[in-house]
Amino acid sequence: MAELVVRSQCNSSLRQVTDTVLNLTFPLWGVAAPLFTIGLAIATIGYAQAGHPDKATEYLAYLAVCFCVSFGSLLLKRALAKDIMIVDREGIKLPKLLGTTINLRPYISWQNVQSIEATMHSTNASRSYLTLRRKKGRPVQLSTADLGKDFIEQFLLASNMWVPQLCDESLTQFQNVLRIGAKGEDQTYTELWEDELGRRFCPTSYIPLEVGRVLRDSTIKVMSHLASGGLSAIYLCQQDGKKLVVLKEATIPESGAESIKEKAREMFEREANLLMKLNNPGIVHVLDCFTEGGRNYLLLDYVNGIDLRQLVKQNGPQSEANVLEWSIQIANSVKYLHEREQPIIHRDLTPDNIVLRNDGQVIIVDFGAANEFIGNATGTFVGKHSFIAPEQFRGKATTQSDIYAFGCTLFFLLTGIEPEALSPSNPKEHMSSVSDELSELVQSCTQSESSDRYQSVAQLLPVLRRLAAQTMVV
């Protein structure tokens, strides 16, 4: 099973300069100093045996200096080589040398953390820093210049997921600044705010809910933004002051024929009611659907884990054994949807919507109901184009459309590459280690014509199980 971690290299300029200096001076401390040490040791012994203690002491001092230079440089080189920062649900492991700080105890358990805070520089976002306030020991400051933007975003998301009780309100503000994105190091917060206004007040007039907003008679509170774009957003929320839930929002612009909007709303409610009746361990439980303030919402259980896109982003292409194990679980869940009395087409089966839980099980955590709702109301297609079957682009989604997306998802997990839109995907062309049979299966799932694909997930499952058994034997 893949390890659920967030990893990043430390990008400290001081570390890079120090490492460069050590590399350039290697002939001195790595070759000359050890040879001088050996020579001085022989000379020291010789003078001591010859009855010249003063001379022996002098050479012994030279020996100590050469040894310290050589051994100290070697230890520093080894410390610099360990430049990976790791965050998991147990704690955070930092390099021994982080910026100008020497960490004698680089691992920090979440149990020893009192709070996680962010301090933002007034004019230079890259000079901001995160602070881990420990219950025992001095606070640990992590400079954003050392961490890098990608790691910071993932660290904030992981913190919200694993230890939300430790996250200070300043983290949310910092996350919003990162989401807006600075154009350069000299960009001021005034410019950032202007960018935010320009992003929010676009022609659609769609503004995501602000953090702290309460809905559903104050029973649901928005804790953070997970994703947003176009006319929809996904939020991490707290229900009844204790339970973490996910809220998926969908809205449509006021312009457009009222009859079309009404039809879209009916479709959304019908789909949501179908989803609330689902009971399968591989599918997230849809708790509720409601409309408030002219916006439509799906309320879903919060699943603790990492989505498969982030897993591949952090760890690279996955092994064939892992992919086959997950694919069987995913296929069983999709089979459950397709074989209901009133079949449900997922419409958005992508790595982003599949989470690997801490117990090693994968679970589908989102549906295309909101996308379909917006598309019907606006006349525009909404979704991740690389994973969408050709007939779904034409508004004619079928159960074979989910099989196409399933094949695209396997391609991404095996290669780490986005599948080419509207085209068959062949993972072996990009990753020679993929077996011929699995590559052929992916190609069959992603054929342009639905009649050329596997016709049902039930037909697909025996093949996946056989390939998984063969992988275990090997």
Secondary structure, DSSP 4 states (H G I P E B T S, - for coil): -----EEEE---HHHHHHHHHHHHTHIIIIIIHHHHHHHHHHHHHHHHHTT-HHHHHHHHHHHHHHHHHHHHHHHHHHHHH--EEEE-SSEEE--SEETTEE-SS-EEEGGGEEEEEEE--SS-GGG-EEEEEESSS--EEEEHHHH-HHHHHHHHHHHHHH-GGGB-HHHHHHHHHHHH--SSTT--HHHHHHHHHHHHSSTT---PPPTT-EETTTTEEEEEEEEEETTEEEEEEEETTTEEEEEEEE---S-S-HHHHHHHHHHHHHHHHHHHT---TTBPPEEEEEEETTEEEEEEE---EEEHHHHHHHH-SPPHHHHHHHHHHHHHHHHHHHTSSS----S--SGGGEEEETTS-EEE---SHHHHHHHHHHSS--S-GGG--HHHHTT---HHHHHHHHHHHHHHHHHSSPPPTTS---GGGT-TTS-HHHHHHHHHHT-SSGGGS-S-HHHHHHHHHHHHHHHHH-
